[in-house]
Amino acid sequence: MPVSKWGEPAVEILWEAPREPVCKIQGDCTDLVNSVCSGDSKNLGQKRCFCKKGFRWDSVNAICEVKRCSKGKKCKRWSNLPLIGGLAGGIGAILVAGITTKMIISAHNRRVAGSQWANLRKLHRNLLSTNNAGIDKIFSGKEIIKATNNFSKPNLLGSGGFGEVFKGNLSDGKTIAVKRAKLGNEKSIYQIVNEVQILCQVSHTNLVKLLGCCIDLDLPILVYEFVPNGTLYEQIHHAGEGRSLPWIRRLMIAHQTAQGLAYLHSSVTPPIYHRDVKSSNILLDENLDVKVADFGLSRLGVSDVSHVTTCAQGTLGYLDPEYYLNFHLTDKSDVYSFGVVLFELLTSKKAIDFNREEEDVNLVVYVRKVMKEGRFVEMIDPVIGKEATVMEIESMKELGALAELCVKETRQSRPTMKAAAKEIESILHGLASEA
């Protein structure tokens, strides 16, 4: 429908397809398979992860896909094929070229997928031999199909860019969560493999537990403990009237999330950077206790090195601006994202919301403005603020001050996750003493 016929209100968005990710060294291009870090002719002095010869940049899926023949042009590969003659010969040559090209593409995809499958099988063997973190179950495809009722829609819990999560019921009555890579998405398989690598190294009460894997089906499968109360995002933003989380529970959720992240940063060698901390990746169990989830983007740190250089990935509204600018991933990148979650807990507002005033779309910008104007109490979710005691209001201010530190522009000004967890524990103790 033309813009002139749009109803009010309406917005016309002009979208420029995103370019290849910026890089400094070849290691920055690890996430973009079949790419090489080289100079950008459109922006001198800058480098990007350009697709290798034979591949082209797919800006929609952010991958380097096999280059197909342009419409109306001959493929160099087939330029020497003799014409059989006449129209039939021309059509025949096109068919042969098309079929053979498809075979080459399929063969390439099989090689790439095969490489990822080989990695996954290797990880399975390691899990079985070490029994690390209690992950000792390889599920059969038959078990998974039966548990999820063949991945039926009623069992679909959620879907992201790289995978779908289904609820499942095993024959012994145990409820599980089943994560399946997305069909046709090479990155999805990579993220599944990465998640196994991360989760097989960790064990903490506030991190989601990986129960096992399945490699019998067309796509790799991860099996987790089932966490029944959904995500913190759903509890804060989609809860019905009268179901809002009380303040003390919000504080406990903040503390448990901080403990889980502090464990990744300080108790694991090498440290692990989650890289996608947000309210929708914080699950809540039957007691509303925290299980931090979704380690598909996570990265292992390097001991005695201050940062890992990698392409900026994450979620708008939670992404550390310094990481976005210089591609240096550190524990403080997670701290920034955690600070945004703290603001969500205080305000019940979304990290990015285009329904707010233009200058307030970003929650961090909005909160900074309100706090600078001395209107902190006004921004607190009225459901938890209107009947709060003096001590509770004070604890909200203390958490707000911590959140403000977490989202400081420079990393050096932010606390560690360990320090943040300790501060929230102190706030909780202060409230407990009042009771």
C-alpha positions as CSV (number, residue, x, y, z in Angstrom):
1,M,0.0,0.0,0.0
2,P,1.5,3.4,-0.9
3,V,2.5,5.7,1.9
4,S,-0.2,8.2,1.0
5,K,-2.9,5.7,1.9
6,W,-1.4,4.7,5.3
7,G,-3.6,5.2,8.3
8,E,-2.5,7.4,11.2
9,P,-0.2,7.0,13.0
10,A,2.2,5.6,10.5
11,V,6.0,5.5,10.1
12,E,8.0,5.1,6.9
13,I,11.3,3.4,7.5
14,L,14.1,3.5,5.0
15,W,16.4,0.6,5.7
16,E,19.9,0.2,4.3
17,A,21.0,-3.4,4.2
18,P,23.7,-4.0,6.8
19,R,27.3,-4.4,5.5
20,E,29.9,-7.0,6.5
21,P,31.1,-6.8,10.1
22,V,34.1,-4.6,10.9
23,C,37.3,-6.3,11.9
24,K,40.9,-5.6,12.9
25,I,42.4,-9.1,12.6
26,Q,41.4,-12.4,11.0
27,G,40.4,-13.7,14.4
28,D,37.5,-11.1,14.4
29,C,35.9,-13.0,11.5
30,T,35.6,-16.4,13.2
31,D,31.8,-16.0,13.5
32,L,31.4,-15.3,9.8
33,V,32.3,-18.6,8.2
34,N,34.1,-18.3,4.7
35,S,35.2,-14.7,5.2
36,V,38.6,-13.0,5.4
37,C,39.5,-9.7,7.1
38,S,40.6,-7.2,4.5
39,G,40.6,-3.5,3.6
40,D,37.3,-1.7,2.9
41,S,37.5,0.2,-0.4
42,K,34.5,2.3,0.6
43,N,36.0,3.4,3.9
44,L,39.8,3.8,3.8
45,G,41.6,2.7,7.0
46,Q,38.8,0.3,8.0
47,K,38.7,-3.4,7.5
48,R,35.7,-5.8,7.2
49,C,35.1,-9.5,7.1
50,F,34.6,-9.9,3.3
51,C,33.3,-13.2,1.9
52,K,35.9,-15.4,0.2
53,K,36.0,-16.0,-3.6
54,G,33.0,-18.1,-4.5
55,F,30.8,-16.7,-1.7
56,R,28.7,-13.6,-1.4
57,W,27.4,-11.5,1.5
58,D,23.8,-12.3,2.5
59,S,22.8,-9.2,4.5
60,V,19.5,-10.7,5.6
61,N,20.9,-13.8,7.3
62,A,24.4,-12.3,8.0
63,I,26.3,-15.2,6.4
64,C,28.6,-15.8,3.4
65,E,26.5,-18.0,1.1
66,V,27.7,-19.8,-2.0
67,K,27.6,-17.5,-4.9
68,R,25.1,-18.4,-7.5
69,C,25.1,-17.4,-11.2
70,S,23.7,-13.9,-11.8
71,K,20.5,-13.9,-13.9
72,G,21.2,-13.4,-17.6
73,K,24.9,-14.0,-17.2
74,K,27.0,-17.1,-18.0
75,C,28.8,-18.9,-15.1
76,K,32.5,-18.9,-15.8
77,R,32.5,-22.5,-14.6
78,W,30.3,-23.6,-17.5
79,S,31.5,-21.1,-20.2
80,N,33.3,-23.8,-22.1
81,L,30.4,-26.3,-22.3
82,P,29.5,-27.0,-25.9
83,L,26.1,-26.1,-27.1
84,I,24.2,-29.2,-28.2
85,G,22.4,-27.1,-30.7
86,G,19.2,-25.1,-31.1
87,L,16.8,-24.1,-28.4
88,A,16.7,-27.6,-26.9
89,G,20.5,-27.6,-26.6
90,G,20.4,-24.2,-24.8
91,I,17.8,-25.3,-22.4
92,G,19.7,-28.6,-21.8
93,A,22.9,-26.7,-21.0
94,I,21.1,-24.4,-18.6
95,L,19.5,-27.4,-16.9
96,V,22.9,-29.2,-16.6
97,A,24.5,-26.1,-15.3
98,G,21.7,-25.5,-12.8
99,I,21.7,-29.1,-11.5
100,T,25.5,-29.3,-11.3
101,T,25.6,-25.9,-9.5
102,K,23.0,-27.2,-7.0
103,M,25.1,-30.3,-6.5
104,I,28.2,-28.2,-5.8
105,I,26.2,-26.0,-3.3
106,S,24.8,-29.1,-1.6
107,A,28.2,-30.7,-1.4
108,H,29.6,-27.5,0.1
109,N,26.8,-27.3,2.7
110,R,27.3,-31.0,3.5
111,R,31.0,-30.4,4.1
112,V,30.3,-27.4,6.3
113,A,27.6,-29.1,8.2
114,G,29.7,-32.3,8.4
115,S,32.5,-30.3,10.0
116,Q,30.1,-29.0,12.7
117,W,28.6,-32.5,13.2
118,A,32.1,-33.9,13.6
119,N,32.8,-31.3,16.3
120,L,29.5,-32.2,18.0
121,R,30.3,-35.9,17.9
122,K,33.7,-35.2,19.4
123,L,32.1,-33.2,22.2
124,H,29.8,-36.2,22.9
125,R,32.7,-38.5,23.2
126,N,34.4,-36.1,25.6
127,L,31.3,-35.8,27.7
128,L,30.9,-39.5,28.0
129,S,34.6,-40.0,28.9
130,T,34.8,-37.3,31.5
131,N,31.2,-37.1,32.7
132,N,31.9,-33.4,33.2
133,A,29.2,-31.5,35.0
134,G,27.0,-34.6,35.1
135,I,26.2,-34.4,31.4
136,D,26.1,-38.1,30.5
137,K,23.0,-38.6,28.3
138,I,22.9,-39.0,24.6
139,F,19.3,-39.0,23.6
140,S,18.1,-41.0,20.6
141,G,16.1,-39.3,17.8
142,K,13.2,-41.6,18.7
143,E,13.2,-40.3,22.3
144,I,13.2,-36.7,21.2
145,I,10.4,-37.1,18.6
146,K,8.2,-38.9,21.1
147,A,8.9,-36.4,23.9
148,T,8.1,-33.4,21.7
149,N,5.2,-35.0,19.8
150,N,7.4,-34.6,16.7
151,F,8.1,-31.0,17.5
152,S,4.4,-30.0,17.4
153,K,3.4,-26.4,17.6
154,P,1.7,-26.7,20.9
155,N,5.0,-27.7,22.4
156,L,6.9,-24.7,21.0
157,L,8.1,-22.6,23.9
158,G,10.0,-20.0,21.9
159,S,12.0,-19.3,18.7
160,G,15.1,-17.1,18.2
161,G,17.4,-16.3,15.3
162,F,19.4,-19.5,15.7
163,G,17.1,-22.1,17.3
164,E,13.7,-23.2,18.5
165,V,12.9,-24.5,22.0
166,F,10.2,-27.1,22.6
167,K,8.7,-28.6,25.8
168,G,9.1,-32.3,26.0
169,N,8.0,-35.2,28.3
170,L,10.2,-38.3,28.6
171,S,8.8,-41.7,29.2
172,D,9.9,-41.6,32.9
173,G,7.7,-38.5,33.4
174,K,10.5,-36.0,33.4
175,T,9.8,-32.7,31.7
176,I,12.6,-31.3,29.5
177,A,13.3,-28.4,27.2
178,V,14.6,-29.3,23.7
179,K,16.6,-26.8,21.7
180,R,16.8,-27.5,17.9
181,A,19.1,-25.7,15.5
182,K,17.2,-23.8,12.7
183,L,16.9,-25.5,9.3
184,G,19.3,-24.1,6.7
185,N,21.1,-21.8,9.1
186,E,24.8,-22.8,9.3
187,K,25.3,-20.3,12.2
188,S,22.6,-22.1,14.1
189,I,24.6,-25.4,14.1
190,Y,27.8,-23.4,15.1
191,Q,25.9,-21.9,18.1
192,I,24.6,-25.3,19.2
193,V,28.2,-26.6,19.2
194,N,29.4,-23.5,21.0
195,E,26.7,-23.9,23.7
196,V,27.8,-27.5,24.4
197,Q,31.4,-26.4,24.7
198,I,30.4,-23.8,27.2
199,L,27.9,-25.7,29.3
200,C,29.9,-28.8,29.6
201,Q,32.5,-26.7,31.6
202,V,30.1,-25.2,34.1
203,S,27.9,-26.2,37.0
204,H,26.1,-23.6,39.1
205,T,22.7,-23.5,40.7
206,N,21.8,-20.2,38.8
207,L,22.9,-21.5,35.3
208,V,20.5,-23.6,33.3
209,K,21.6,-27.3,33.3
210,L,22.4,-29.1,30.1
211,L,21.1,-32.7,30.4
212,G,22.3,-34.1,27.1
213,C,22.3,-34.0,23.3
214,C,20.9,-35.8,20.3
215,I,22.7,-36.2,16.9
216,D,20.4,-38.8,15.3
217,L,18.1,-36.3,13.6
218,D,18.7,-33.9,10.7
219,L,19.6,-31.1,13.0
220,P,21.6,-31.1,16.3
221,I,19.5,-31.1,19.5
222,L,20.3,-29.9,23.0
223,V,18.3,-31.1,26.0
224,Y,18.0,-29.0,29.1
225,E,16.2,-29.1,32.5
226,F,12.7,-27.6,32.1
227,V,12.3,-24.2,33.8
228,P,8.5,-23.8,34.2
229,N,8.0,-20.0,35.0
230,G,9.3,-18.7,31.7
231,T,11.6,-15.7,31.4
232,L,12.1,-12.6,33.5
233,Y,11.1,-10.6,30.5
234,E,7.7,-12.3,30.4
235,Q,7.2,-11.9,34.2
236,I,8.0,-8.2,34.1
237,H,6.5,-7.1,30.8
238,H,3.7,-9.6,30.1
239,A,2.4,-10.5,33.6
240,G,-1.3,-10.0,34.1
241,E,-2.7,-7.5,36.6
242,G,-1.9,-8.5,40.1
243,R,0.9,-10.8,39.1
244,S,3.7,-8.4,39.2
245,L,6.9,-9.6,41.0
246,P,7.2,-8.1,44.5
247,W,10.2,-6.0,45.3
248,I,12.0,-8.5,47.5
249,R,11.7,-11.2,44.8
250,R,13.1,-8.7,42.2
251,L,16.1,-8.1,44.4
252,M,16.6,-11.9,44.8
253,I,16.5,-12.3,41.1
254,A,19.1,-9.6,40.6
255,H,21.3,-11.2,43.2
256,Q,21.0,-14.7,41.8
257,T,21.7,-13.5,38.2
258,A,24.8,-11.6,39.5
259,Q,26.0,-14.8,41.3
260,G,25.6,-16.9,38.1
261,L,27.5,-14.3,36.0
262,A,30.2,-13.8,38.7
263,Y,30.7,-17.6,38.6
264,L,31.3,-17.5,34.8
265,H,33.8,-14.6,35.2
266,S,35.7,-15.5,38.3
267,S,35.3,-19.2,39.1
268,V,35.9,-20.8,35.7
269,T,39.3,-21.0,34.0
270,P,39.5,-19.6,31.4
271,P,36.6,-17.1,32.2
272,I,33.4,-17.2,30.2
273,Y,31.7,-14.1,28.8
274,H,28.0,-14.6,28.3
275,R,27.7,-11.9,25.7
276,D,23.9,-11.8,25.5
277,V,22.7,-11.0,29.1
278,K,19.1,-9.8,28.9
279,S,15.8,-10.4,30.7
280,S,14.6,-12.9,28.1
281,N,17.7,-15.1,28.8
282,I,17.0,-15.2,32.5
283,L,14.7,-18.1,33.2
284,L,12.7,-18.6,36.5
285,D,12.0,-22.0,38.0
286,E,9.0,-23.1,40.1
287,N,10.3,-21.1,43.1
288,L,11.1,-18.1,40.8
289,D,14.8,-18.8,41.3
290,V,17.1,-17.8,38.4
291,K,18.6,-20.0,35.7
292,V,20.7,-17.9,33.3
293,A,20.4,-19.4,29.8
294,D,21.3,-19.2,26.1
295,F,25.1,-19.5,25.8
296,G,25.1,-19.6,22.0
297,L,27.0,-16.3,21.7
298,S,29.3,-16.9,24.7
299,R,33.0,-16.8,24.4
300,L,35.9,-18.2,26.4
301,G,38.3,-15.5,27.7
302,V,42.0,-15.9,27.7
303,S,43.9,-16.1,31.0
304,D,46.1,-13.0,31.7
305,V,44.6,-11.2,28.7
306,S,42.4,-8.2,29.3
307,H,39.9,-8.8,26.4
308,V,38.9,-11.0,23.5
309,T,38.6,-9.4,20.1
310,T,35.4,-10.5,18.3
311,C,32.7,-9.1,16.0
312,A,30.1,-7.2,18.1
313,Q,27.0,-9.4,18.7
314,G,24.2,-9.1,21.2
315,T,20.9,-7.5,21.6
316,L,20.1,-3.8,21.1
317,G,19.5,-2.0,24.3
318,Y,21.8,-4.3,26.2
319,L,24.9,-4.1,24.1
320,D,28.0,-2.5,25.7
321,P,28.7,0.7,23.7
322,E,32.4,0.3,24.2
323,Y,32.3,-3.3,22.9
324,Y,30.3,-2.1,19.9
325,L,33.0,0.5,19.1
326,N,36.2,-1.4,19.5
327,F,35.1,-5.1,19.5
328,H,37.0,-5.8,22.7
329,L,34.9,-8.3,24.7
330,T,35.5,-8.4,28.4
331,D,33.6,-9.3,31.6
332,K,32.6,-5.6,31.8
333,S,30.5,-6.1,28.6
334,D,28.3,-8.5,30.6
335,V,28.3,-6.0,33.5
336,Y,26.8,-3.3,31.3
337,S,24.0,-5.7,30.1
338,F,23.3,-6.7,33.7
339,G,22.9,-3.0,34.6
340,V,20.2,-2.7,31.9
341,V,18.4,-5.7,33.5
342,L,18.6,-4.0,36.9
343,F,16.8,-0.9,35.4
344,E,14.1,-3.3,34.0
345,L,13.6,-4.7,37.5
346,L,13.3,-1.2,38.9
347,T,11.0,0.3,36.3
348,S,9.3,-2.6,34.5
349,K,10.1,-0.8,31.3
350,K,11.7,-2.5,28.2
351,A,15.3,-1.9,27.2
352,I,14.2,-0.6,23.9
353,D,10.6,0.7,23.4
354,F,9.6,2.8,20.4
355,N,6.3,3.6,22.2
356,R,8.2,6.0,24.5
357,E,9.2,9.5,23.5
358,E,11.9,9.6,20.8
359,E,14.7,10.7,23.3
360,D,13.6,8.0,25.8
361,V,13.5,4.9,23.4
362,N,16.7,3.6,25.0
363,L,16.0,2.7,28.7
364,V,19.6,3.6,29.8
365,V,19.3,7.1,28.3
366,Y,15.8,7.5,29.9
367,V,16.9,6.5,33.4
368,R,20.1,8.6,33.3
369,K,18.0,11.6,32.4
370,V,15.4,11.0,35.2
371,M,18.1,10.3,37.8
372,K,20.0,13.5,36.8
373,E,16.8,15.5,37.3
374,G,16.3,14.0,40.8
375,R,13.1,12.2,39.8
376,F,14.3,8.6,40.7
377,V,11.1,7.7,42.6
378,E,8.9,8.6,39.6
379,M,10.6,6.0,37.4
380,I,10.0,3.1,39.8
381,D,7.2,0.7,38.7
382,P,4.2,2.0,40.6
383,V,3.1,-1.6,41.4
384,I,6.1,-2.0,43.7
385,G,6.6,1.6,44.6
386,K,3.2,2.8,45.8
387,E,3.1,0.7,48.9
388,A,6.9,0.4,49.5
389,T,8.3,1.1,53.0
390,V,10.9,3.8,53.6
391,M,13.6,1.0,53.8
392,E,12.4,-0.5,50.5
393,I,12.5,2.8,48.8
394,E,16.1,3.2,50.1
395,S,17.0,-0.2,48.8
396,M,15.6,0.7,45.4
397,K,17.8,3.8,45.3
398,E,20.8,1.7,46.3
399,L,20.1,-0.8,43.5
400,G,19.6,2.1,41.1
401,A,23.0,3.5,42.1
402,L,24.6,0.1,41.4
403,A,22.8,-0.1,38.0
404,E,24.1,3.3,37.1
405,L,27.6,2.2,37.8
406,C,27.2,-0.9,35.7
407,V,26.2,1.1,32.6
408,K,29.0,3.6,32.9
409,E,30.4,4.6,29.4
410,T,33.9,3.5,30.3
411,R,34.6,-0.1,31.5
412,Q,37.1,1.0,34.1
413,S,34.3,2.8,36.0
414,R,32.0,-0.4,36.1
415,P,32.2,-2.9,39.0
416,T,33.0,-6.5,38.5
417,M,30.1,-9.0,38.6
418,K,31.5,-10.3,41.9
419,A,31.4,-6.8,43.4
420,A,27.9,-6.3,42.1
421,A,26.7,-9.6,43.6
422,K,28.2,-8.6,47.0
423,E,26.5,-5.2,46.9
424,I,23.1,-6.7,46.2
425,E,23.6,-9.2,49.0
426,S,24.3,-6.3,51.3
427,I,21.0,-4.6,50.2
428,L,19.1,-7.8,50.9
429,H,20.6,-8.1,54.3
430,G,19.6,-4.5,55.1
431,L,16.0,-5.3,54.2
432,A,16.1,-8.5,56.2
433,S,17.2,-6.7,59.3
434,E,14.2,-4.4,59.0
435,A,11.9,-7.4,58.9
